[in-house]
Amino acid sequence: MSKKIFSIILFLSIISLGVAPSMVRADYPCVSGWVSPSGTVSGCVPKSGVVSGSVPSGSGGLENPISINSISDFIAKLLNIVVTIGTPIVVFFLILSGFRFVLARGNEETLKSAKTGLLYTLIGAALLLGAWTVAQVITNTVAALQ
């Protein structure tokens, strides 16, 4: 039974990680619709400053797409992403541990397994919180030194 639950949890985790990249959309010159080869616009609403069917013009240089200018900014953004993804996972496993305690019904072996799962979940939560705290301290220290 626990292998089946683990398989379901692993499957849902992998699927949820695959959903985030699919929500990213490219920066097309038209909000919706398309431009035919003859140049007619079919349902295309141009973005501000962009002529339908043309490529947006820029300064000709490379732009920083993630707007990170220092290592401390990179670490802060990376850990914010990790905390954003990790917090629901920790909550899910806390709830799962609670269900495992309820389903143990006094069975010592199942109860021991539930306690171990809760312990690992709390250790993971502590590591997540500790990493975020250390990153905040480092970021604030570097910002104060500049």
C-alpha positions as CSV (number, residue, x, y, z in Angstrom):
1,M,0.0,0.0,0.0
2,S,2.8,2.5,0.9
3,K,4.6,1.8,-2.5
4,K,1.3,2.7,-4.3
5,I,1.0,5.9,-2.3
6,F,4.7,6.8,-2.9
7,S,4.2,6.2,-6.6
8,I,1.2,8.4,-6.7
9,I,3.0,11.2,-4.8
10,L,6.0,10.9,-7.1
11,F,3.8,11.0,-10.2
12,L,2.0,14.1,-9.0
13,S,5.2,15.8,-8.0
14,I,6.7,15.2,-11.4
15,I,3.5,16.4,-13.2
16,S,3.4,19.6,-11.0
17,L,7.0,20.4,-11.9
18,G,6.1,20.0,-15.6
19,V,3.2,22.5,-15.4
20,A,5.3,25.5,-14.5
21,P,7.3,25.7,-17.7
22,S,4.2,25.2,-19.8
23,M,2.7,28.4,-18.3
24,V,5.6,30.5,-19.8
25,R,4.6,32.1,-23.1
26,A,6.8,33.7,-25.8
27,D,6.7,37.4,-26.4
28,Y,4.9,37.6,-29.8
29,P,4.2,40.9,-31.4
30,C,0.4,40.1,-31.4
31,V,-1.5,39.4,-28.3
32,S,-3.8,37.0,-30.2
33,G,-4.5,36.0,-33.8
34,W,-2.0,35.6,-36.7
35,V,-0.8,37.5,-39.7
36,S,-1.3,35.7,-43.0
37,P,1.4,35.7,-45.7
38,S,-0.5,38.4,-47.7
39,G,-0.2,40.7,-44.6
40,T,-3.8,40.6,-43.5
41,V,-4.4,40.5,-39.8
42,S,-6.8,37.9,-38.5
43,G,-7.8,38.6,-34.9
44,C,-4.4,40.2,-34.1
45,V,-4.3,42.9,-31.4
46,P,-0.9,44.5,-31.5
47,K,1.0,45.2,-28.3
48,S,1.7,48.8,-27.6
49,G,4.5,50.1,-29.8
50,V,4.5,47.1,-32.1
51,V,3.1,47.1,-35.7
52,S,1.2,44.0,-36.6
53,G,3.4,41.4,-38.3
54,S,6.7,43.1,-37.5
55,V,9.4,42.1,-35.2
56,P,9.7,44.5,-32.2
57,S,12.8,46.7,-32.6
58,G,15.1,47.3,-29.7
59,S,18.3,49.0,-28.9
60,G,20.3,46.3,-30.8
61,G,22.0,45.1,-27.6
62,L,21.5,42.2,-25.4
63,E,19.0,42.6,-22.5
64,N,19.3,40.7,-19.2
65,P,16.1,38.6,-19.3
66,I,16.2,37.8,-15.6
67,S,17.2,41.2,-14.3
68,I,19.8,39.8,-11.9
69,N,22.9,42.0,-11.5
70,S,24.8,40.2,-8.6
71,I,25.3,36.8,-7.0
72,S,23.3,37.9,-3.9
73,D,20.3,38.7,-6.1
74,F,20.6,35.4,-7.9
75,I,20.8,33.5,-4.6
76,A,17.8,35.4,-3.2
77,K,15.7,34.8,-6.3
78,L,16.7,31.1,-6.5
79,L,15.8,30.5,-2.8
80,N,12.5,32.4,-3.2
81,I,11.7,29.9,-6.0
82,V,12.8,27.0,-3.8
83,V,10.7,28.2,-0.9
84,T,7.7,28.8,-3.1
85,I,7.9,25.3,-4.5
86,G,9.0,23.6,-1.2
87,T,6.3,25.1,1.1
88,P,3.3,23.3,-0.5
89,I,5.3,20.1,-0.6
90,V,6.1,20.3,3.1
91,V,2.4,21.0,3.8
92,F,1.4,18.1,1.7
93,F,3.7,15.7,3.5
94,L,2.6,17.0,6.9
95,I,-1.0,16.2,5.9
96,L,0.1,12.8,4.6
97,S,1.8,12.1,7.9
98,G,-1.3,13.0,9.8
99,F,-3.3,10.6,7.6
100,R,-0.7,7.9,8.2
101,F,-1.0,8.4,12.0
102,V,-4.8,8.1,11.8
103,L,-4.6,5.0,9.6
104,A,-2.1,3.3,11.9
105,R,-4.9,2.5,14.4
106,G,-2.5,1.4,17.1
107,N,-0.4,-0.9,14.8
108,E,3.1,-0.4,16.2
109,E,4.9,-0.9,12.8
110,T,2.7,1.5,10.9
111,L,2.8,4.0,13.7
112,K,6.7,3.8,13.7
113,S,6.6,4.4,9.9
114,A,4.3,7.4,10.4
115,K,6.6,8.9,13.1
116,T,9.6,8.5,10.8
117,G,7.7,10.2,7.9
118,L,6.8,13.1,10.2
119,L,10.4,13.4,11.4
120,Y,11.7,13.5,7.8
121,T,9.1,16.1,6.9
122,L,10.0,18.3,9.8
123,I,13.7,18.0,9.0
124,G,13.0,19.0,5.4
125,A,11.0,22.0,6.6
126,A,13.8,23.0,8.9
127,L,16.3,22.8,6.1
128,L,14.1,24.8,3.8
129,L,13.6,27.5,6.5
130,G,17.3,27.5,7.5
131,A,18.4,27.9,3.9
132,W,16.0,30.8,3.4
133,T,17.2,32.4,6.6
134,V,20.9,32.1,5.8
135,A,20.2,33.6,2.3
136,Q,18.4,36.5,3.8
137,V,21.2,37.2,6.2
138,I,23.8,37.0,3.5
139,T,21.8,39.2,1.1
140,N,21.2,41.8,3.8
141,T,24.9,41.8,4.8
142,V,26.1,42.2,1.3
143,A,23.5,45.0,0.7
144,A,24.7,46.8,3.9
145,L,28.4,46.6,2.8
146,Q,27.7,48.2,-0.6
